[in-house]
Amino acid sequence: MTTPGTFEILNSDPSSSARRGRLWTAHGPVDTPVFMPVGTQATVKAMTPLELDETGAEIILGNTYHLNIRPGIDIIEKCGGLHRFMGWNKPILTDSGGFQVFSLSGLRKIKPDGVEFSSHVDGTKLFLGPREAMDIQRRLGSDIMMAFDECTPYPCTYEYACQAVTRTLSWAALCAELHPRNGQLLFGIVQGGEFADLRARCARELTAMGFDGYAVGGVSVGEPEPVMLEAVRNGVVELPVNRPRYLMGVGVMRQLVESVSLGIDMFDCVMPTRYARHGTAITKARRYPVKAGEYKEDTRPVEEGCDCYCCRNFTRAYVRHLFNVNEILGVRLLSIHNLHQMTMLMRGMRAALDGGRFGDFKQEFLEANKEDR
Amino acid sequence: MTTPGTFEILNSDPSSSARRGRLWTAHGPVDTPVFMPVGTQATVKAMTPLELDETGAEIILGNTYHLNIRPGIDIIEKCGGLHRFMGWNKPILTDSGGFQVFSLSGLRKIKPDGVEFSSHVDGTKLFLGPREAMDIQRRLGSDIMMAFDECTPYPCTYEYACQAVTRTLSWAALCAELHPRNGQLLFGIVQGGEFADLRARCARELTAMGFDGYAVGGVSVGEPEPVMLEAVRNGVVELPVNRPRYLMGVGVMRQLVESVSLGIDMFDCVMPTRYARHGTAITKARRYPVKAGEYKEDTRPVEEGCDCYCCRNFTRAYVRHLFNVNEILGVRLLSIHNLHQMTMLMRGMRAALDGGRFGDFKQEFLEANKEDR
């Protein structure tokens, strides 16, 4: 077993910053670039761990904020940690709760050592800061912990973004100090909004603290795509080449390909499973509503040529019927298909990087995918 | 391949009317006594065909009434029939729609050749009678078709039950005449409410028409258990020994054991999947609400000693959490468990019959299960 935290760069694309890597965790290796399905409440929605494994998922994400509220850390700890609680034996990354505190909770009060807020479930007063986030993630037993940060909205003034970077850095320093170094990795998060100098400063100072990996946060919060990609560019440039980089909350296929070429290794997004719940299929060529009436007699699979369980066994007419009559199986089949699609895209990128043809892959992909997916 | 319709009686219990059988259909054999999970809308709720297979299901039920409304028979036929539409390659029994017409639909008008009624979905005027039911079931391609009957409510006057039997017999005769004899089997349905002479007359006259099998219908419609078991006794006594017998809509474990001892071979019920959706587990010893707060820290499986996917991999605390936060996986795991329980009960009865110890099995089971499940 290779030491957790080891990040091997197996190959690099000469024409971009894309790289093919392997990150070792306490629950085994993760081949990058990788997409991480989101298991907010200790379940990737509508999927069993077995099915997740079959879609080719290598690592999933859990949410500190949500799990801390329900079922609570005591219960998960009593059940042997998050892996055993949810029956997933491969790596898990947990976020720090920062994003949810700033996007989901009610009345917030930012204090030097964290944030006081109201639970989105029942309004209970709660407190989350670097100490709490580290303690919870340690007890969850995640393979990759995230430092507690302040996620700024879009748009946001320079002054506010600057203050948030200062707070994020001071909280990151405390997280680094509290890092148990027990095989659980710790990633720092680059904030700074759309401001190049703030992104660069944040990245530089985090790098000086020496994390196992680095994330670009505060993106995919409503900003236009060029602004997002610019933030990635500005965040990445000051990060060490030999450490994994994770772009938080991004899952549009085209953005994944663009971001990999900017040097990103890891992604997470709720989109594949959220689209599935709304009856929308993600395919190589487009995104379309299988639940629409026009597919009611369509005897083709959801995506021709796809070898997922849904496409191997069922027609669009059947999946459309399931949504039309509100059957859970519809959501299940599209969740399987959509997650499989994400895996296939990441595998495609990894194979292109292994074969030294990522430039061609990217060009072909972007030509064929001008639409948001 | 043995001819569809062949019913082998492999063993009989000397102390009761219970028998161990095997019914051959166009999609293979069904070992009896058997429990048939219900796939009302071309899906057993929350389950894939693969998972159904893993629970040990040998045959499932589809609903003519529902499938005729949505998605409609044209679409299912275009997709190659019900088996291919829903991806289930083992036997399917379809009901005739009679039960739903009488229990679910709006304003009804009974006519000599069937029933005019309003769709429960959008109020559309529809008509279903023996001709329509036979045509739809033929096109669905079910392995076992049911004759179109009139299901009487409980309580019901003798006069009304008598008229319903007369109509059921005349419709059954027409169904028998329309039977395509293409490998699809046709079962007649014994009605007659709680009246012994009507049940006996109906059974005798149906037997004279010569069906592939016989069902006892109009039970589990709100009557007390002794009334139900009496109706079974009265229905069965006049049926031919060498043909399979199906008790419609019964799924309480104790009633299954009692009915097998009265000579019933087949059962269907929505209960296992309905309980699952409501967070209730069926176990050998009892029925209990896993979703209740008292299980929130319970690290035992849903049922100790159970080898289903749910019990092999997850705790009550986890399943309870999933229900508490409205995650689909909770319904899925309990559906798997509850259907597995039904299969295990039927396997237990078959093994007891094979081993010549059904009397002991029944006694032990009834001692341990005084509660409704």
Interface residues (C-beta under 8 A of the other chain):
Chain A: Q41 A42 T43 K45 A46 M47 T48 P49 L50 H66 R70 P71 D74 I75 K78 C79 F85 M86 G87 K296 E297 T299 Y309 N313 F314 T315 A317 Y318 R320 H321 L322 N324 V325 E327 I328 L329 V331 R332 L333
Chain B: Q41 A42 T43 K45 A46 M47 T48 P49 L50 H66 R70 P71 D74 I75 K78 C79 F85 M86 G87 K296 E297 T299 Y309 N313 F314 T315 A317 Y318 R320 H321 L322 N324 V325 E327 I328 L329 V331 R332 L333
